[in-house]
Amino acid sequence: MDADQGVFAVSRLSQRFAVPRPSERRLLALPARQMALVREVVLSLDEQPVVFARSVFPMASLDGELRHLRQLQNRSLGAILFSHPRMRRAPFELARIDGNNAYLPPPLKQAKPAWGRRSCFDLGGKRLMVSEVFLENFRPWPDILPVHRSQRGRVVTAISHQSQ
């Protein structure tokens, strides 16, 4: 990111083989005792945590051309996923969780509730799940978006039918 947006960093909190949570197994259609690689990271901007992310990689998705996902370390999974030409993303599931929810690691718990989202990715028939919780420091845009005075009160449609 450039200096105007701040310094972005990915810090791996944990990465281990484990049985995913029940809702993650349902989403990925995994059997009850199926192990998966579970990776948890915090995304920071200017050393402030802004997003907690948890990724679940079923064992069957960690071979062949996706074998390198086992060694992501502190690299961004998103950069890899969105550069993959065959990547397909399922619709998001959204949730609002308490800031002290057990889903959040202890250092990331907070006083305020947080929005979370998750979705499955399919890369050439291999599935994985990514969930993200947007922490208190997350700011998707400035509180007040600047609008030129010529645009105030004006609604513009993305698709319009021309009468000609």
Phi, psi and omega per residue, in radians:
M1 nan 2.720 -3.140
D2 -1.476 3.016 -3.051
A3 -1.075 -0.495 3.141
D4 -1.213 -0.497 -3.098
Q5 -1.702 -0.270 3.123
G6 1.803 3.102 -3.124
V7 -1.691 2.115 -3.116
F8 -1.670 2.417 3.107
A9 -2.520 2.565 3.041
V10 -1.958 2.184 3.104
S11 -2.130 2.089 3.133
R12 -1.313 2.184 3.083
L13 -1.554 -0.718 3.109
S14 -2.792 2.738 3.045
Q15 -2.705 2.057 -3.060
R16 -2.720 2.801 3.004
F17 -1.493 2.244 -3.079
A18 -2.730 2.889 3.005
V19 -1.412 2.164 3.136
P20 -1.104 2.838 3.082
R21 -1.095 2.713 -3.100
P22 -0.937 -0.763 -3.126
S23 -1.174 -0.559 3.095
E24 -1.216 -0.702 3.106
R25 -1.099 -0.739 3.124
R26 -1.084 -0.799 -3.111
L27 -1.074 -0.670 -3.121
L28 -1.606 0.000 -3.121
A29 0.968 0.838 3.133
L30 -1.729 2.549 3.036
P31 -1.103 2.823 -3.021
A32 -0.963 -0.716 -3.054
R33 -1.838 0.216 -3.099
Q34 -1.186 2.182 3.099
M35 -1.372 2.696 3.088
A36 -2.586 2.814 3.017
L37 -1.473 2.136 -3.130
V38 -1.974 2.144 -3.107
R39 -2.116 2.270 3.088
E40 -2.119 2.305 -3.137
V41 -2.377 2.817 2.968
V42 -2.064 2.331 3.059
L43 -1.725 2.270 -3.092
S44 -2.150 2.626 3.032
L45 -2.216 2.102 -3.068
D46 0.913 0.782 3.089
E47 1.155 0.206 3.075
Q48 -1.828 2.169 3.120
P49 -1.143 2.255 -3.122
V50 -2.084 -0.476 -3.119
V51 -2.508 2.334 2.941
F52 -1.763 2.250 -3.141
A53 -2.180 2.431 3.095
R54 -2.225 2.191 -3.138
S55 -2.055 2.462 3.112
V56 -2.157 2.106 -3.123
F57 -1.982 1.827 3.072
P58 -1.017 2.628 -3.102
M59 -0.948 -0.694 -3.109
A60 -1.151 -0.279 -3.129
S61 -1.640 0.006 -3.041
L62 -1.876 0.420 3.079
D63 -2.100 3.111 3.139
G64 1.060 -2.400 -3.057
E65 -1.188 -0.245 3.123
L66 -1.742 0.130 3.140
R67 -0.969 -0.571 -3.114
H68 -1.140 -0.244 3.119
L69 -1.147 -0.291 3.094
R70 -1.197 -0.420 -3.047
Q71 -2.045 0.812 -3.123
L72 -1.253 -0.486 -3.089
Q73 0.921 -2.088 3.141
N74 -1.819 0.398 3.106
R75 -1.524 2.685 -3.108
S76 -1.334 2.156 3.058
L77 -1.177 -0.656 -3.129
G78 -0.993 -0.729 -3.141
A79 -1.063 -0.632 3.130
I80 -1.284 -0.823 -3.098
L81 -1.044 -0.819 -3.050
F82 -1.353 -0.156 3.060
S83 -1.640 -0.143 -3.121
H84 -1.377 2.106 -3.034
P85 -1.128 -0.429 -3.103
R86 -1.767 0.193 -3.100
M87 -1.191 2.312 3.037
R88 -2.206 2.391 -3.123
R89 -2.008 2.322 3.075
A90 -1.351 2.838 3.084
P91 -1.026 2.684 3.125
F92 -1.272 2.613 2.838
E93 -1.887 2.361 -3.096
L94 -2.028 2.601 3.092
A95 -2.658 2.625 3.006
R96 -1.926 2.152 -3.084
I97 -2.103 2.705 3.048
D98 -1.120 2.593 3.137
G99 -1.164 -0.293 3.104
N100 -1.888 0.350 3.129
N101 -1.021 2.503 -3.128
A102 -1.090 -0.314 3.117
Y103 -1.131 -0.550 -3.130
L104 -1.476 2.359 3.044
P105 -1.086 2.614 -3.085
P106 -0.844 -0.747 -3.115
P107 -1.181 -0.246 -3.089
L108 -1.835 0.024 3.102
K109 -1.119 2.626 -3.043
Q110 -2.574 2.906 -3.105
A111 -1.284 -0.630 -3.056
K112 -1.605 2.635 3.033
P113 -1.120 2.848 -3.120
A114 -2.371 2.637 3.035
W115 -1.551 2.479 3.067
G116 -2.298 2.780 3.069
R117 -2.550 2.709 3.036
R118 -2.617 2.725 3.066
S119 -2.775 2.826 3.075
C120 -1.707 2.567 3.040
F121 -2.022 2.508 3.048
D122 -2.123 2.120 3.129
L123 -2.092 1.640 -3.141
G124 1.062 0.696 3.124
G125 1.562 -0.054 3.103
K126 -1.838 2.224 -3.052
R127 -1.824 2.658 2.985
L128 -2.670 2.816 -3.111
M129 -2.114 2.445 3.060
V130 -2.242 2.244 3.022
S131 -2.097 2.580 -3.137
E132 -2.373 2.383 3.048
V133 -2.035 2.168 -3.091
F134 -1.551 1.940 -3.031
L135 -1.377 2.990 -3.078
E136 -0.924 -0.626 -3.089
N137 -1.367 -0.100 -3.128
F138 -1.240 2.223 3.095
R139 -2.275 1.769 -3.094
P140 -1.213 -0.438 3.097
W141 -2.826 2.893 3.124
P142 -1.023 2.647 3.138
D143 -0.939 -0.714 3.111
I144 -2.131 2.041 3.136
L145 -1.360 2.337 3.107
P146 -1.210 2.329 3.096
V147 -2.249 2.206 3.106
H148 -1.092 2.487 -3.055
R149 -1.023 -0.442 3.126
S150 -1.280 -0.244 -3.108
Q151 -1.796 -0.125 -3.110
R152 -1.116 2.336 3.089
G153 1.345 0.112 -3.079
R154 -1.899 2.328 3.105
V155 -1.895 2.268 3.122
V156 -2.058 2.306 3.126
T157 -1.610 2.598 3.132
A158 -1.321 -0.571 3.120
I159 -2.182 2.222 3.105
S160 -2.331 2.583 3.109
H161 -1.661 2.259 3.116
Q162 -1.536 2.444 -3.102
S163 -1.505 -0.062 -3.103
Q164 -1.481 nan nan
